[in-house]
Amino acid sequence: MWLRQQFFARDLSRVIRSLTQCCLASVGLEGGQYRYFSNITQGGPLAGIRIIDLTRILAGPFATMVLSDLGAEVIKVERPGKGDETRSWGPPFLATESCYFLSVNRNKKSIVVDLKHPDGVSVIHDLVQQSDVLIENYVPGVLDRLGIGYDALQSRSPGLIYCTISGYGSSGPYKNRPGYDVMAASVGGLINVTGSENGEPCKVGVAMTDLATGLYAHGAIMAALLERQKTGLGQKIDCNLLSTQVSCMVNLASNYLNGGKEAKRWGTAHESIVPYEAFPTSDGYISIGAGSNELFSTLCHALNLSELLSDERYSTNALRVKNRSSLIKTLQCSFQNKTTQEWLEILDGCPVPYAPINKLSEVFSDPQVVHNRMVEDIEHESVGKIKQVAPAVTFSALENRIRKYSTYSIYRPPYTLMLPESQVKLKVYGVVVRPKVGGVQEPSVLAHNLSSGT
């Protein structure tokens, strides 16, 4: 199946290029004004798949980065002058690049296109005819008005998979609202259940709604590619932050829908399992999860609190939930008597799930994180060596990694936005755009990625 998919993608790419060249000739473009070429990095299950990335911020760029780690070729299209908003989201910065932007934009090639100009729209049309997937996160309707919505592109490229990511969906009463992660997390219930039991609602420390939407988009695109293998046809995928957030309420949603139980904030504790929370030690915190009677018994023995096992109030999980307050107070007093490291040594080899609450400095020095090789050093064209968090998933027979250049044996980093405006030619991934007479640049295309490997 995998080989069939690769042959299909390769053959389709050749057919599309041939058709595109015919189309360009039919509209009277001068010979040599455009040239197309392929410089696809080999390796990875998605090698041969080309993605046009019109997304900004986090959900979309995270999805395309995950796909690019799997071998897909990603061409990121940015706005003139500013590019992706996250380029300015700092400090911290490395030279002129924000660390935020660097976190989700590796492996990608970049062009800057004015989508409001007809020439810019033409560039997108040309690229789409050579590509397999387009992903965007504009407010619904914006790209339709510009002539690069799904209907306009699907009629030209029936094999195109078009993934849209929005705040609330492509239809409905909120469709025109802009949506960031915290807004969807607010409407979708996450913020209401996050924070200490008697405190105010809190935002999660990382934009998990955005990231979960990116993972949904990544999975949906993979599914659509498999479906196209069967039918030869693309389709539109509609992802939105709100639906993602509601779906991620899982057991809390089920408790309400089927049991009529409204959710509340529990801090680090669990609504239905006791003990299952973080406990203060003498110098930090440790998380404990005793999800069964057997694990609770083991924990009590490890803490030298075996007397709790003869207390009827704690004999079952349901009773421990009912008598949460008294049990947690006893456990807190015990954990505060030793340091976090002392507890880790006491619990070493114990079947009870336990973990220290780490700061980032401790995360990246943790022996399991180091063993999992979760950090890679790569060379960036303008800021030098940078560190990247590696892909989370490994395969026994497939590549999933920060991609290398086609012609250089170095890792591909996130890219720099601008080239000097005095460039005689600006390469737009396979398209050489010649400036107008007198050196005035075409307004549709302002810059090209230095890190394209082309």
Secondary structure, DSSP 8 states (H G I E B T S, - for coil): -HHHHHHHHHHHHHHHHHHHHHHHHHTT--TTS----------STTTT-EEEEE--TTHHHHHHHHHHHTT-EEEEEE-TTT-SGGGG--S-EETTEEHHHHTS-TT-EEEEE-TTSHHHHHHHHHHHTT-SEEEE-S-TTHHHHHT-SHHHHHHH-TT-EEEEEESS-SSSTTTTS---HHHHHHHTTTGGG-S-TTS-----SS-HHHHHHHHHHHHHHHHHHHHHHHHS---EEEEEHHHHHHHTTHHHHHHHHHH-------TTS-SS-SSEEEEE-SSSEEEEE--SHHHHHHHHHHTT-GGGGG-GGGSSHHHHHHTHHHHHHHHHHHHTTS-HHHHHHHHTT-SS-EEE---HHHHTT-HHHHHTT-EEEEEETTTEEEEEE--S---SSS--S--B-SSSSSB---------TT-S-EEETTEEE---TTS---TTEEEE-GGG--
